[in-house]
Amino acid sequence: MMDIGRVCMKIAGRDSGNVAIIVDKIDENFVVVNGNVRRKRCNIKHLEPTEKLVAIQQNASTEEVHAAMKDAGFEVKRHAEPKAEKPAKAEKKAEKAPVKKVK
């Protein structure tokens, strides 16, 4: 049932409630998922498989997975893009405190 291309619902963890597609099968307990979730290894106990199957290759890229999701009629959620780098701060010159002479 947990074949490559199987559309699943993530039921546990940070990405629960989102659509995931199986991209690779590691062993009988773990798969690699992608889609509206972060691409990562996932325990099959944390997935609820659906009847739908999309046509993707093993280890398909994120762009290929999103294209297959659109073709199958699923909404694709884009993760936040990395923030632009902040401009470098100008170095402040350290002012030395006046030294008091001890008599």
QUIGIZI-V683823 format. One record per residue. N is the residue number from 1. RES is the residue in three letters. SS is DSSP state (H for helix, E for strand, - for the rest). OMEGA is omega as a letter, one per 40 degrees, with the letter a starting at -180 (none if undefined). BURIAL is b if it has 16 or more other ideal C-beta (glycine too) atoms within 10 Angstrom, else e. Layout:
# QUIGIZI-V683823
n/res/ss/omega/burial
N/RES/SS/OMEGA/BURIAL
N/RES/SS/OMEGA/BURIAL
This chain:
# QUIGIZI-V683823
n/res/ss/omega/burial
1/MET/-/a/e
2/MET/-/a/e
3/ASP/-/i/e
4/ILE/-/a/b
5/GLY/-/i/b
6/ARG/E/i/b
7/VAL/E/a/b
8/CYS/E/i/b
9/MET/E/i/e
10/LYS/E/a/b
11/ILE/-/i/e
12/ALA/-/i/e
13/GLY/-/a/e
14/ARG/-/a/e
15/ASP/-/a/b
16/SER/-/a/e
17/GLY/-/a/e
18/ASN/-/i/b
19/VAL/E/i/b
20/ALA/E/i/b
21/ILE/E/i/b
22/ILE/E/a/b
23/VAL/E/a/b
24/ASP/E/i/b
25/LYS/E/a/e
26/ILE/-/i/e
27/ASP/-/a/e
28/GLU/-/a/e
29/ASN/-/a/e
30/PHE/E/i/b
31/VAL/E/i/b
32/VAL/E/a/b
33/VAL/E/i/b
34/ASN/E/a/b
35/GLY/E/i/b
36/ASN/-/i/b
37/VAL/-/i/b
38/ARG/-/i/b
39/ARG/-/a/e
40/LYS/E/i/e
41/ARG/E/a/e
42/CYS/E/i/b
43/ASN/E/a/e
44/ILE/H/i/b
45/LYS/H/i/e
46/HIS/H/a/b
47/LEU/E/i/b
48/GLU/E/a/e
49/PRO/E/i/b
50/THR/E/i/e
51/GLU/E/a/e
52/LYS/E/i/e
53/LEU/E/i/e
54/VAL/-/a/b
55/ALA/-/i/e
56/ILE/-/i/b
57/GLN/-/i/e
58/GLN/-/a/e
59/ASN/-/i/e
60/ALA/-/i/b
61/SER/-/i/e
62/THR/H/i/e
63/GLU/H/i/e
64/GLU/H/i/e
65/VAL/H/i/b
66/HIS/H/i/b
67/ALA/H/i/e
68/ALA/H/i/b
69/MET/H/i/b
70/LYS/H/i/e
71/ASP/H/a/e
72/ALA/H/i/e
73/GLY/-/i/e
74/PHE/-/i/b
75/GLU/-/i/e
76/VAL/-/i/e
77/LYS/-/i/e
78/ARG/-/i/e
79/HIS/-/a/e
80/ALA/-/i/e
81/GLU/-/i/e
82/PRO/-/a/e
83/LYS/-/i/e
84/ALA/-/a/e
85/GLU/-/i/e
86/LYS/-/i/e
87/PRO/-/a/e
88/ALA/-/i/e
89/LYS/-/i/e
90/ALA/-/a/e
91/GLU/-/i/e
92/LYS/-/i/e
93/LYS/-/i/e
94/ALA/-/i/e
95/GLU/-/a/e
96/LYS/-/i/e
97/ALA/-/i/e
98/PRO/-/a/e
99/VAL/-/i/e
100/LYS/-/i/e
101/LYS/-/i/e
102/VAL/-/a/e
103/LYS/-/none/e
